[in-house]
């Protein structure tokens, strides 16, 4: 669900694809829920991960493996 673009790990799908964002987070061994004031809702989703950074129309994962 992720691809490398210019050295960054970028989500391949729309940030509106909540099902894929949830599946990616559930499969991720590094998921870490962000601070309460930074999360969208209570779901396990890349949108709610502490390693997530917002880009224009996408999400970047800043977790190095």
Secondary structure, DSSP 8 states (H G I E B T S, - for coil): -EEEETTEEEESS-TT-HHHHHHHHHH-TT--B--GGG-SSSS-SGGGBTTEEEETTEEEE----
